[in-house]
Amino acid sequence: MHNFKRILLGVFILLLVLTILAFVLENQQSVSLLFLGWAGPQLPVSVVVVAALLVGMVVGPILGWFLARSSRAARKRLV
């Protein structure tokens, strides 16, 4: 059973890598983002999307941790 889980995880990771590779190869057209008057450099769409994903993967858990911590502090004050 342990080997089956390991094989299943390996197949899942392989499919994930192949999906990301296909996405990167299909989205090579360059774009320049404009945000609050600041124009970014010309980058492929895939780089912009992957960078946004990575930023979200870092900011999301930090924000969740901060909100959970403040929620626990509020509950302590009520008890």
N, C-alpha and C positions, 0 to 999 in steps of 0.2 A: 504494500500500500504506500509505503514511504517513497519507493522508486516511482510509482505512478504519479504522485504529487510532484515529484522532482521533474519528471518528463513533461507533465502538464505545464508547469511553471516555465520550463525551457521553451516549449512551443509558444506559450503566450508572449514571452520576451522576444522571441524570434519574429513573431507576427507584428509586435509593436515596433521593432526596429525596421522591419520591411515597410510598414505603413509610414513611418517617419521619413524613411529614405525616399519613398515614392512621392510624398508630399514635397520634400525639398527639391527633388528633381523636376517636378511639374510646376513649381512656382519660382522660376528664376528671373521673371521680369522685375526690373528695378522700380522702386517707388521712393519718393521723398515725403516724409510726413511733416505736416505743419501744425504746430501746437503753441498757442498763445504767442504767435509772432515768431517763434523759433522754428526754423526749417532744419530738419535733420538731413544727414547725408543720404545719397542715393544708395539704397541697399535692396537686395532681393526681398520679395514678399515673404519668403520662407524664413529669412533671418529675423524680420520684424515680428512675425507671428511666434516663432520659437522664443525670442527674447521676451515677448509679452507673457508667454506661458511660464517661463522660468521666473519672471518677476512675480507673477501670481502665485506660483508654488512657494515662494519665499514669504511674500507679504500675507497670504491667506492664513497659514498656521500662526504667524506672529500675532495677527489681529485676533484670531480665535483664542489664543492663549491669553492675550490682554483682556478680552471681554470676559472670559471665564474667570480670570483672577478678580476683576472688578465685581463680577456677579457674586462670587464667594464672599468678598469683603462686605457687600451690601447685605447678604443673608446673615453674616455674623453680627452686623449692627442691629438687625431686627430681632435676633434671639436674645 
